[in-house]
Amino acid sequence: MVLAELLKYLVEHQTDDGSFGNPVHNTFAPLALLASGDAKYLSAVELNVRYHCRETRAKDKRYFDLINWSYMSAAIVLSEYHIATAEKWVLPELQDVHDHLAKSQYLHMSQINPQAKKSHPDDFPKGPKDSHGGWGHNPGFEGYGSIAMLTGQGALAYSLMQLCGIKIDRNNHDAAYEFLKKGTGQNGYVWYGDKIGGGPDGWADMGRTGATGIANFLSPYADPVYRERALAHARVIGRHPQSFPDTHGSPAMGMAYTALAANADPDSFRKLMDANRWWFTMAQCTDGSFYYQPNRDNAGYGSDARMTASSVVAFIFTIPKHSLVITGKQIDRNERSE
């Protein structure tokens, strides 16, 4: 009943151009509708997919508009839509998204914006491997450069696009995984960038651990280390479920990725959800929507806070259906690669 109310709310608040709002909404609202398995929502999902297609391109000159968030959203939504529907018209659009992400990934010091040395001298790369392989808010390296939250999504995007038949440069994919590995503590917790910020048992909010966890879980490569890392990420989330609604940046986005990563280990997912029944109870409104209240990081708290929370909660409640690749849908990788 709760999920049905949320899905109805999401469709009612989709705009005529197909958007649900910001990159958080445009990731998790269409994924929730697609994951529901209800055919009546497919038209709304397609409308959003076409919105993503219009808003993305292989060469995007909007270098300082935090555009990488939108491209990660597009990569994930378009991939899941293609896998679910086999619609071939999506593939050229997905190729454009890939081409942008491949160019925006920080891989060479020639990509550094010179202004970064003045604006963020402490974060300026000290060598070719510093921050290498990651994504920041914008293409290349500007400001404080690559961060784990976006790099986890980038590694995940590469895995999903490869399932759709998009050719992925293994070296670039490995570079993203190496960035995430360098920022992961012994307990599976992922810090802000490619450096460990605390001791072996240190942890804080889990959003970037979640993005990294699902990226490792869906790695297309045979080495068992990826599943081992995914389980470590899931289990540290299960041990510390109290940070769930209190994450950095976009708390709601962090919740979605935290739940996704915990899903790799059923016991950890159960611990996460049980420990946060209070949040789901108190965030639910009488009209069936959910509402996000400000916490230690108010990013995302504004006039669209209800849409933010509703899209993320709807998505989280579809995870046990295992109807998307990112939530556990089993597909034949060999068949897809052909």
Number of C-alpha atoms within 10 A of each C-alpha: 6 13 20 12 14 26 22 14 19 21 17 11 13 21 13 10 12 21 22 25 16 15 21 23 24 25 27 26 32 33 26 27 28 27 25 24 15 9 10 11 18 17 13 21 25 16 18 26 24 17 18 27 19 11 13 19 18 16 13 14 10 10 14 11 12 13 19 24 21 20 24 24 22 28 28 23 25 30 26 24 22 19 17 15 11 13 10 10 9 18 18 12 22 27 19 19 28 26 15 19 23 20 14 23 26 28 23 15 17 11 15 19 15 13 13 18 16 10 13 13 12 11 16 22 18 10 10 11 14 18 31 24 26 32 32 26 23 21 28 25 29 24 20 19 24 28 21 30 30 21 28 29 28 32 28 29 27 30 23 25 24 19 25 25 16 18 13 16 11 11 10 19 21 14 21 28 23 16 25 32 20 16 21 26 21 13 16 26 29 34 26 17 26 24 18 18 15 12 10 13 11 15 20 17 24 33 35 30 34 31 30 34 36 31 30 27 26 21 21 16 12 8 9 10 13 20 19 15 21 26 23 24 33 33 26 20 31 25 11 17 23 15 19 24 24 21 23 21 15 17 28 28 27 27 24 26 25 33 31 25 33 30 29 24 18 14 13 24 23 14 17 25 18 11 14 15 11 10 13 13 10 11 17 18 11 6 9 17 23 26 20 23 15 15 13 10 13 16 15 21 19 12 8 15 17 19 25 29 28 29 30 25 26 29 27 22 17 20 21 13 13 15 20 22 17 22 21 17 10 11 12 8 12 8 9 12 12 8
